[in-house]
Amino acid sequence: GKVAQLTSELDSTKAELREAKESFQSYRDESKEMLVMMQSDKQTLENTVTHYEEKLYRSEEYRAMAIADATRALEDDIARLIDERDDLLQRVRFFERQLAKVQAGLNEDISSVHQETQTDPIALLDSAAASDHEEYNDDPTNAEEDADEGESPQPSATTAVFKSRKRRAKPKPNKPRRNLGGFTDFISLDKVGRMKSRSWVVKCIAQIYADKTVADATDDRENNERQKICEYVYDWHLNRYGLRNLAEMNLLDLIVSCRHFAKSNMKIRLFSHFTGLTDTASPFRDSMEHVNFYLLCLTQLAGSQPIVTLFPDTEDGIAWLKPAKVLTAIKNIFKCIDDSDKYREFMEEKVEPLQDSKTSLIDADVLLLVLLEDWSRRVELNLVHLKALFRAGDSDNDGFVTYDEFRQLVKLASSSVSDQRITKMYRQALMASGGDVIDQSSFVSIMKRHGMSKWLINWSASGAASATVSNEMNPDDMFEVLDSALETSSPSLEDQLRAVREKVSNEETITDIEKNYRSFMTKYSSRVDPEGAWLAYRLLVGKIASVLTQCRTGHANALSGRAAQSSASAGAGEDAVDLASGVPLAWPSPLADAGHHQQAAKPGLRRRGRGPRQGLVRGQRFVPARSERGPGTPGGPLGPLSSGEQGEPSGLPEQRGAAEEPR
């Protein structure tokens, strides 16, 4: 009986356990469902909160913008009302003085004894004065000036009639034109700007610089020309204020404030230099090169921080930089300074003295000024290089370059320039020169305008001579570097010219290379213009390399049969010559002329040439000895460059070491 009772209790316990498990599973499933629902509700609430936070943030932004716009509008309205109030006060004062004068005249009795009768003579105005007297002045400002000239407020009887009429307007003196600097051609509003605080001016300038760096980056990506600083500042105000009058009024405020704070704040002074508001003789005035370099310096000095961090809103407004940061920035700025000695010299002479004695920090404004001054020296050097580049491209030395010459010079300065941009530059240069060809000043101006004045000469031409040449170098040393490049170049210049003559059949190409070669020989033989000789050499070598590359890639014409003509001409024993100009059409070695110049310039220097030309007069040519020419190629490495036509002589008899009179 007891076992049965225990068994019954066990069964009941198992039944309760099953019920408990079922109940637990039910509660568990319900809990999971509730948890999923609660998580979903939580996500919904979070999204709702985020949405309202964004909406609140936008509302605050809109409110701040609306308050700022309303504040600016109210400030403008207040300023306009103040101007109108001052004008009305001036008019009221004038009318009060006029009223006092009229009342004084009415209260005073006029003696009839002195009054003129009808029979008395009356002073009449002449015809010219009468015609002028018909114009009257209704401007109270000029009338007030007339009233202050010391005339009696009590007119006599003779002039009472004329005094009762309005005075003739006096010609207003020409007002001195406002000094708007580079903004003269943009601003049409005839008002005077209002003085703003120095903090406002600095913040405005910082934002302009920051926005211009972004705009310049966009222009560079789209291959567009960068805007000048004054034009960009005007557009910046138009973009910010929308209305022209409002934009010009705020720009006038900036101009007036810059002129006021230029002497006490270096940031404002540099901005005034760039926009032409202060010193007209400053090298920074309206200079794209200096503005671009200054923005580059700002970007590098700021590093990963925005540019505005260099314009702190503090009492002194100075941004202090750590020497390590300055060192990194200068390395990035002056990538052309790859010589360790020169770089250390620059750091020791110009950067280290700027460190504060206590903190070792460097004033960013002073550093920027030092960098700009050093850049000005480089700009002058670039100007010298551009002029030398023009002289090298001027093959006929007439002071002008054609389109083909201009295109070659631009490609030499920057090989990545597109043909479309070159055509645009050529059109702008033609408009500047006012003719069908381009002069030197127009060429230099357009190259600087398109940011190509940074081009530096690679003095290690042909990869043989490794030397860095600057404008302070001795001309003889520069020619020695060129001599070394000619001697050690492989293949030699003569071999390259011979290859061109053998492989190219296009006469225009041959003529072009002849012109470049003669230009190079003229500059190289004179030993006067080393930069022009170097650039002419680079232009010649570049042209030859381009032609030979086209031949190898199959873009040139069919191979010329000049070798056969050269062999036939060799049998006649005559060389090609230009009898009209006397310019040699063969290709003698450039070093044939260099020996006597080097010997005269530096005594004791080893003579590299084969000897000077002797007895050379106009209309003659120098023909190297047969030992100096290749076999079967009379006239030099290329053979005869022109042949006689229609019975005309094709050249002169061969000469050995000296020139003969032409037949």
C-alpha positions in Angstrom: 0.0 0.0 0.0 2.8 2.3 0.8 4.5 1.6 -2.5 1.4 2.4 -4.4 1.0 5.6 -2.5 4.6 6.6 -3.4 4.0 5.6 -7.0 0.9 7.8 -7.1 2.8 10.7 -5.6 5.5 10.3 -8.2 3.1 10.3 -11.0 1.4 13.4 -9.7 4.8 15.0 -9.3 5.7 14.1 -12.9 2.5 15.6 -14.1 3.2 18.8 -12.2 6.6 18.9 -13.6 5.3 18.5 -17.1 2.9 21.3 -16.5 5.6 23.4 -15.1 7.8 22.8 -18.2 5.0 23.6 -20.5 4.2 26.7 -18.5 7.9 27.7 -18.5 8.2 27.1 -22.3 5.1 29.2 -22.8 6.5 32.0 -20.7 9.8 31.8 -22.4 8.2 32.1 -25.9 6.1 35.0 -24.7 9.2 36.6 -23.3 11.1 36.2 -26.5 8.2 37.8 -28.4 8.0 40.6 -26.0 11.8 41.1 -26.2 11.7 41.3 -29.9 8.8 43.8 -29.8 10.6 45.8 -27.2 13.8 45.9 -29.2 11.9 46.9 -32.2 10.2 49.7 -30.2 13.6 50.7 -28.9 15.1 51.0 -32.4 12.0 53.0 -33.5 12.5 55.3 -30.6 16.2 55.7 -31.3 15.5 56.5 -34.9 12.8 59.0 -33.8 15.2 60.6 -31.4 17.9 60.8 -34.0 15.5 62.3 -36.5 14.3 65.0 -34.0 17.9 65.7 -33.0 18.8 66.3 -36.7 15.7 68.4 -37.1 16.6 70.4 -34.0 20.2 70.8 -35.3 19.0 72.0 -38.6 16.5 74.3 -37.0 19.2 75.8 -34.8 21.3 76.3 -37.9 18.5 77.9 -39.8 17.7 80.0 -36.7 21.4 81.1 -36.5 21.5 81.9 -40.2 18.2 83.8 -40.0 19.5 85.7 -37.0 22.8 86.5 -38.7 21.0 87.5 -41.9 18.5 89.6 -40.0 21.4 91.2 -37.9 23.3 92.0 -41.1 20.2 93.5 -42.6 19.5 95.5 -39.5 23.1 96.7 -39.4 22.9 97.8 -43.0 19.6 99.5 -42.4 21.0 101.3 -39.4 24.0 102.4 -41.3 21.8 103.6 -44.1 19.6 105.5 -41.7 22.6 107.0 -40.0 23.8 108.3 -43.3 20.4 109.7 -44.1 20.2 111.3 -40.6 23.5 113.0 -41.1 22.4 114.3 -44.5 19.2 115.6 -43.1 21.0 117.3 -40.2 23.3 119.0 -42.6 20.3 120.2 -44.6 18.5 121.4 -41.5 21.5 123.4 -40.4 21.8 125.0 -43.8 18.1 126.0 -43.9 18.3 127.4 -40.4 21.2 129.6 -41.3 19.4 130.7 -44.5 16.3 131.4 -42.5 18.2 133.5 -40.0 19.7 135.5 -42.8 16.3 136.1 -44.4 14.8 137.2 -41.0 17.7 139.6 -40.4 17.1 141.1 -43.8 13.4 141.5 -43.2 13.8 143.2 -39.8 16.1 145.8 -41.2 14.8 148.9 -42.9 16.1 149.7 -46.3 16.9 153.4 -46.9 14.9 154.6 -49.9 17.4 157.4 -50.5 19.9 155.1 -52.0 17.2 153.2 -54.0 17.7 153.5 -57.7 14.9 154.9 -59.8 13.7 153.6 -63.1 15.8 156.2 -65.0 19.1 155.0 -63.4 21.3 152.8 -65.5 21.1 149.1 -64.6 24.1 146.9 -64.9 23.0 144.3 -67.4 24.6 140.9 -67.9 26.4 140.3 -71.2 25.1 137.5 -73.5 27.6 134.9 -72.3 26.9 135.7 -68.6 23.2 135.7 -69.3 23.3 132.3 -70.9 25.3 131.0 -68.0 22.9 132.7 -65.5 20.0 130.7 -66.8 21.3 127.6 -65.0 20.5 127.7 -61.4 21.6 125.5 -58.5 19.1 123.7 -56.3 21.7 121.9 -54.3 21.7 123.2 -50.8 25.2 122.0 -50.2 26.7 124.4 -52.8 24.3 127.1 -51.8 25.6 126.8 -48.2 29.1 127.3 -49.6 28.0 130.4 -51.4 26.4 131.7 -48.2 29.7 131.2 -46.3 31.8 133.2 -48.8 31.6 136.3 -46.7 28.8 138.1 -48.7 26.5 140.3 -46.7 23.2 138.8 -45.8 21.6 142.2 -46.4 21.6 142.8 -50.2 21.7 146.3 -51.6 18.8 147.6 -53.6 20.8 147.3 -56.8 21.4 143.6 -56.4 18.2 142.8 -54.5 16.5 141.5 -57.6 19.3 139.2 -58.5 19.9 138.0 -54.9 16.3 136.9 -54.7 16.9 134.5 -57.5 18.8 131.3 -57.2 22.5 131.5 -57.6 24.2 130.0 -60.6 25.7 126.6 -59.9 29.5 126.7 -59.4 31.5 123.9 -61.0 32.2 121.2 -58.5 35.9 120.4 -58.1 36.8 116.9 -59.2 36.8 114.6 -56.2 39.9 112.6 -55.7 39.4 109.0 -56.7 39.2 106.5 -54.0 42.2 104.2 -53.6 40.6 100.9 -54.2 43.7 99.1 -55.3 43.0 96.1 -57.5 39.3 96.5 -57.0 39.0 99.7 -59.0 37.6 97.9 -62.1 35.1 95.9 -60.1 33.4 98.3 -57.6 30.7 100.6 -59.0 29.2 101.7 -55.7 30.1 105.4 -55.0 30.2 105.2 -51.2 32.8 105.0 -48.5 33.2 101.8 -46.4 32.7 101.6 -42.7 35.4 100.8 -40.2 35.2 97.2 -38.9 37.1 95.6 -36.0 40.5 94.0 -36.6 39.1 90.6 -35.5 36.5 90.8 -38.2 39.0 91.7 -40.9 41.4 88.9 -39.9 38.6 86.3 -39.9 37.3 87.5 -43.3 40.8 87.3 -44.8 41.4 83.8 -43.3 38.1 82.5 -44.8 38.9 84.1 -48.2 42.3 82.3 -48.2 40.7 79.0 -47.2 38.0 79.2 -49.8 40.5 80.2 -52.5 42.6 77.1 -51.9 39.6 75.0 -52.6 38.7 77.0 -55.7 42.3 76.8 -57.0 42.3 73.0 -56.5 39.1 72.8 -58.5 40.6 74.9 -61.3 43.7 72.8 -61.4 41.7 69.6 -61.7 39.6 71.0 -64.5 42.6 72.5 -66.2 41.3 76.1 -65.9 43.2 79.3 -65.2 43.2 80.4 -61.6 41.5 83.6 -60.7 43.4 86.6 -59.6 43.1 87.5 -56.0 41.1 90.7 -56.5 38.7 89.1 -58.9 38.2 86.1 -56.5 37.6 88.4 -53.5 34.9 90.3 -55.4 33.2 87.0 -56.5 33.6 85.7 -53.0 31.6 88.7 -51.7 29.0 88.3 -54.4 28.6 84.6 -53.6 28.2 85.4 -49.9 25.9 88.4 -50.0 24.0 87.8 -53.2 23.1 91.4 -53.9 25.6 93.5 -55.7 25.2 96.6 -53.7 25.4 94.7 -50.4 28.4 92.8 -51.6 30.2 95.9 -52.7 29.3 97.7 -49.5 30.9 94.9 -47.4 33.9 94.8 -49.7 34.3 98.5 -49.2 34.2 97.9 -45.5 37.0 95.3 -45.9 39.0 97.8 -48.0 38.7 100.6 -45.5 39.5 98.4 -42.6 42.5 96.8 -44.3 44.0 100.2 -45.1 43.5 101.2 -41.4 45.0 98.1 -39.8 47.7 97.4 -42.4 50.5 99.1 -40.4 49.7 97.3 -37.2 48.9 93.7 -38.4 51.1 91.7 -40.7 48.4 89.4 -41.9 46.3 92.4 -43.0 49.4 94.1 -44.5 50.2 91.1 -46.7 46.6 90.9 -47.9 46.7 94.6 -48.7 49.9 94.1 -50.6 48.4 91.3 -52.7 45.3 93.4 -53.5 47.2 96.6 -54.1 45.7 98.6 -51.3 48.9 99.9 -49.7 52.3 100.1 -51.3 52.2 100.4 -55.1 55.9 99.6 -55.4 55.6 96.3 -53.5 56.7 93.2 -55.5 53.7 91.4 -54.1 51.2 93.7 -55.7 48.7 91.8 -57.8 51.2 89.0 -58.3 49.7 85.6 -59.0 53.0 83.9 -58.3 53.3 85.4 -54.8 49.6 84.7 -53.9 49.9 81.1 -55.1 53.1 80.6 -53.1 51.6 82.2 -50.0 48.6 79.9 -50.1 50.9 77.0 -50.6 52.9 78.1 -47.5 49.7 78.4 -45.5 48.6 75.0 -46.5 51.9 73.4 -45.6 52.3 75.2 -42.3 48.7 74.4 -41.3 49.4 70.7 -42.0 46.3 68.6 -41.2 44.6 71.6 -39.6 42.5 74.2 -41.5 44.2 77.3 -42.7 42.2 79.5 -40.3 44.2 78.0 -37.4 47.0 80.2 -38.5 44.8 83.3 -37.9 44.0 82.9 -34.2 41.4 85.3 -32.6 43.7 86.4 -29.8 44.9 89.7 -28.5 48.2 89.6 -30.4 46.9 87.4 -33.2 50.2 85.5 -33.5 50.3 81.8 -34.4 53.3 80.1 -32.9 54.7 77.0 -34.6 57.0 74.3 -33.4 60.4 74.0 -35.2 59.8 70.4 -36.2 56.5 71.4 -38.0 58.3 74.3 -39.7 61.1 72.0 -40.8 58.6 69.6 -42.4 56.7 72.4 -44.1 59.8 74.0 -45.6 60.9 70.6 -47.0 57.6 70.2 -48.7 57.6 73.8 -50.0 61.1 74.0 -51.4 61.3 70.6 -53.1 63.8 72.1 -55.5 66.3 72.5 -52.7 67.7 69.0 -52.7 71.3 69.9 -51.8 71.8 69.3 -48.1 74.4 72.1 -47.7 72.2 74.7 -49.2 69.2 73.5 -47.2 71.2 73.7 -44.0 72.4 77.1 -44.9 68.8 78.3 -45.5 67.7 76.9 -42.2 70.6 78.4 -40.3 70.5 81.8 -41.9 66.7 82.5 -42.2 64.8 80.1 -40.0 66.7 79.5 -36.8 67.1 83.3 -36.0 63.3 83.5 -35.9 63.0 81.2 -32.9 61.9 82.7 -29.7 64.7 82.7 -27.1 62.4 81.3 -24.3 60.0 79.0 -26.0 62.0 78.2 -29.3 58.7 78.7 -31.2 58.5 80.6 -34.5 56.1 83.3 -35.4 54.1 82.2 -38.4 53.7 85.7 -39.8 57.4 86.5 -39.7 58.2 83.1 -41.3 55.7 83.7 -44.1 57.3 87.0 -44.8 60.8 85.5 -45.0 59.5 82.8 -47.3 57.9 85.4 -49.5 61.1 87.4 -49.7 63.0 84.3 -50.7 60.4 83.5 -53.3 60.7 86.9 -54.8 64.3 86.2 -55.5 63.3 83.0 -57.2 60.6 84.8 -59.2 63.3 87.1 -60.6 65.4 84.1 -61.5 62.4 82.6 -63.2 61.9 85.8 -65.2 65.5 85.5 -66.4 64.9 81.9 -67.5 61.7 82.8 -69.4 63.5 85.5 -71.3 66.3 83.1 -72.1 63.7 80.6 -73.2 62.2 83.1 -75.6 65.6 83.9 -77.0 66.2 80.2 -77.6 62.9 79.8 -79.5 63.5 82.9 -81.6 65.4 81.1 -84.4 65.8 84.1 -86.7 66.5 86.5 -83.9 63.9 89.0 -85.0 62.4 89.5 -81.5 59.2 87.6 -82.3 58.0 83.9 -82.3 55.4 82.2 -84.5 52.8 79.7 -83.4 55.1 76.7 -84.0 57.9 78.3 -82.1 55.5 79.3 -79.3 54.1 75.8 -79.1 57.6 74.2 -78.8 58.6 76.7 -76.1 55.5 75.9 -74.0 56.0 72.2 -74.4 59.6 72.6 -73.3 58.5 74.5 -70.3 55.8 72.0 -69.4 55.3 68.8 -71.4 51.9 68.1 -69.9 50.2 71.2 -71.4 47.4 70.3 -73.8 47.2 71.6 -77.3 43.9 73.3 -76.5 45.5 75.3 -73.7 48.5 76.2 -75.9 46.1 77.6 -78.5 44.4 79.6 -75.8 47.7 80.9 -74.5 48.7 81.8 -78.0 45.5 83.8 -78.6 45.9 85.7 -75.3 49.5 86.5 -76.1 48.5 87.7 -79.6 45.9 90.0 -78.0 48.5 91.3 -75.6 51.1 92.0 -78.3 48.6 93.5 -80.7 50.1 91.8 -83.8 50.4 88.6 -85.8 53.4 87.4 -83.8 54.4 87.4 -80.1 57.1 89.6 -78.6 59.2 88.9 -75.6 57.1 90.8 -73.0 53.9 89.2 -74.2 55.5 85.8 -74.0 56.8 86.3 -70.5 53.5 87.8 -69.3 51.4 84.9 -70.6 53.7 82.3 -69.2 53.5 83.9 -65.8 49.8 84.2 -66.1 49.4 80.5 -66.7 51.7 79.5 -63.8 54.6 78.3 -65.9 57.2 80.7 -64.5 58.3 77.9 -62.1 60.0 76.1 -64.9 63.7 75.6 -64.1 66.4 74.5 -66.5 67.7 71.0 -66.3 71.3 71.7 -66.7 72.2 68.0 -66.9 71.1 67.7 -70.5 71.5 64.3 -72.2 72.1 62.8 -68.8 75.9 63.3 -69.1 76.7 66.6 -67.4 75.4 66.8 -63.8 75.7 70.4 -62.8 73.3 72.9 -61.3 73.6 76.3 -62.9 72.1 79.5 -61.4 72.1 83.1 -62.6 75.1 83.8 -60.3 77.3 81.4 -62.2 80.1 82.5 -64.4 79.2 82.4 -68.1 82.4 80.6 -68.9 81.5 77.9 -66.4 78.1 77.6 -67.9 79.6 77.1 -71.4 82.0 74.6 -70.0 79.1 72.6 -68.7 77.6 72.8 -72.2 80.9 71.7 -73.8 81.0 68.7 -71.5 77.5 67.8 -72.4 78.3 68.0 -76.1 81.5 65.9 -75.7 80.1 63.2 -73.6 76.6 62.8 -75.1 76.0 59.4 -76.6 75.1 59.2 -79.4 76.8 62.4 -80.3 74.9 65.4 -81.7 76.4 64.7 -85.2 75.2 61.1 -85.1 71.7 62.2 -84.1 71.6 64.8 -86.9 72.9 62.2 -89.4 70.2 59.8 -88.3 67.5 62.4 -88.8 68.7 63.1 -92.3 68.7 59.4 -93.3 65.4 58.5 -91.8 63.1 61.5 -92.3 61.9 62.5 -95.8 59.7 65.4 -94.6 61.4 68.6 -95.9 59.5 70.8 -93.4 60.8 68.7 -90.5 64.4 68.9 -91.9 64.0 72.7 -92.4 62.8 73.1 -88.9 65.7 71.2 -87.4 68.1 73.2 -89.6 66.7 76.4 -88.2 67.0 75.2 -84.7 70.6 74.0 -85.3 71.6 77.3 -86.8 70.1 79.2 -83.9 72.0 77.0 -81.5 75.2 77.4 -83.4 74.9 81.1 -83.4 74.3 81.3 -79.7 76.9 78.7 -78.9 79.6 80.2 -81.1 79.1 83.7 -79.7 79.9 82.6 -76.1 77.9 85.5 -74.8 74.5 84.2 -73.8 75.0 80.9 -71.9 71.3 80.6 -70.9 70.2 81.1 -74.4 72.7 78.6 -75.7 71.6 76.0 -73.2 67.9 76.5 -74.0 68.6 76.4 -77.7 70.5 73.2 -77.2 67.6 71.6 -75.2 65.2 72.7 -77.9 67.3 71.1 -80.6 67.9 67.9 -78.8 64.2 67.7 -77.9 63.1 68.2 -81.5 65.5 65.5 -82.7 64.4 63.0 -80.1 60.8 63.7 -81.0 61.4 63.1 -84.7 63.4 60.0 -84.2 60.8 58.6 -81.8 58.1 59.1 -84.5 60.3 57.3 -86.9 60.7 54.3 -84.6 56.9 54.2 -83.8 56.0 54.5 -87.5 54.4 57.9 -87.3 56.9 59.6 -89.6 57.0 59.5 -93.4 58.7 56.8 -95.4 62.5 56.6 -95.2 64.2 59.2 -97.3 66.5 58.4 -100.2 68.9 61.0 -99.1 71.7 58.4 -98.6 71.7 57.7 -102.3 71.6 61.4 -103.1 74.5 61.9 -100.7 76.5 59.2 -102.5 75.8 60.8 -105.9 76.7 64.2 -104.6 79.9 62.8 -103.1 81.0 61.8 -106.6 80.6 65.4 -107.7 82.8 66.5 -104.8 80.5 69.4 -103.9 78.7 70.4 -100.7 75.4 72.0 -100.1 75.5 75.7 -99.3 73.0 78.6 -98.8 74.6 81.2 -101.1 71.9 83.8 -100.2 72.5 83.9 -96.4 75.9 82.4 -96.1 74.6 80.1 -93.3 76.2 76.6 -93.4 73.7 73.9 -94.4 76.0 71.1 -93.4 76.2 70.0 -89.8 79.7 70.8 -88.5 80.6 69.9 -84.9 79.5 72.6 -82.4 82.8 72.1 -80.6 84.7 73.3 -83.7 84.0 76.9 -82.6 84.4 76.5 -78.9 88.2 76.1 -78.6 89.4 79.6 -79.2 86.6 81.1 -77.0 87.6 78.8 -74.1 91.3 79.6 -74.6 90.6 83.3 -74.5 88.3 83.1 -71.5 90.5 80.9 -69.3 94.2 80.7 -70.0 95.6 77.3 -69.6 92.3 75.5 -70.2 92.6 72.4 -72.3 91.2 73.1 -75.8 88.4 70.8 -76.7 87.6 72.0 -80.2 89.2 71.2 -83.5 90.2 74.8 -84.1 88.6 78.0 -84.9 87.2 78.9 -88.3 89.6 80.9 -90.3 89.0 83.5 -92.9 85.3 83.2 -92.6 83.3 86.1 -94.2 79.7 86.6 -95.0 78.6 84.4 -97.9 81.1 81.7 -97.1 80.7 78.4 -95.1 83.1 76.2 -93.2 83.5 72.7 -94.4 85.3 70.2 -92.1 88.2 68.3 -93.4 87.4 65.0 -95.1 88.9 63.2 -92.1 86.2 64.9 -89.9 83.4 63.7 -92.1 81.8 60.4 -92.4 82.6 58.3 -95.4 80.5 59.1 -98.4 78.8 62.1 -96.7 80.2 65.3 -98.2 79.1 68.3 -96.3 79.1 66.9 -92.8 77.2 64.3 -90.8 74.0 64.7 -92.7 75.4 65.2 -96.1 74.0 68.0 -98.3 70.9 69.6 -96.8 69.9 71.2 -100.1 70.5 70.4 -103.7 70.7 72.6 -106.7 67.6 73.0 -108.8 67.1 74.2 -112.3 70.8 74.5 -113.1 71.6 76.4 -109.9 74.8 75.4 -108.1 74.2 73.0 -105.2 77.3 74.0 -103.2 80.9 74.9 -103.0 84.0 72.9 -103.7 85.3 71.1 -100.8 87.7 72.9 -98.4 90.2 71.4 -96.1 90.3 73.4 -92.8 89.7 76.9 -94.4 87.0 78.7 -96.4 87.2 79.7 -100.0 85.3 82.4 -101.9 82.0 81.2 -103.3 81.9 80.6 -107.0 
